[in-house]
Amino acid sequence: MTAMTQTEKTGARTDEAATLIGDARERIDALDDRIIGLIQERMAVSAVIQEARISSGGRRVNLAREMEVLAHYRDALGKPGTSLAMTLLELCRGRV
């Protein structure tokens, strides 16, 4: 089995485009790693908030706050931002 060329890996038609795409994909991979790290950090902070809320007699989830988060993402990213925020909130809620 032969290794794929950079052009084959990227779907580009020229070596120049393949190099540009390969470099951009490396940057995207690095950004994704940072985003994942930030999400994990957000999950940890959310757990602290939930624990404080529950130990003080409150509920795990604050729906008014979640609506603020949804609006923030929607305003910044449009309709797909709402879906992204819903996924993020689901990750950060933990077991409900």
Summary of the structure (lengths in Angstrom):
residues: 96
radius of gyration: 20.0
end to end distance: 48.6
largest distance: 62.7
contacts: 218
relative contact order: 0.09
helix: 79%
strand: 0%
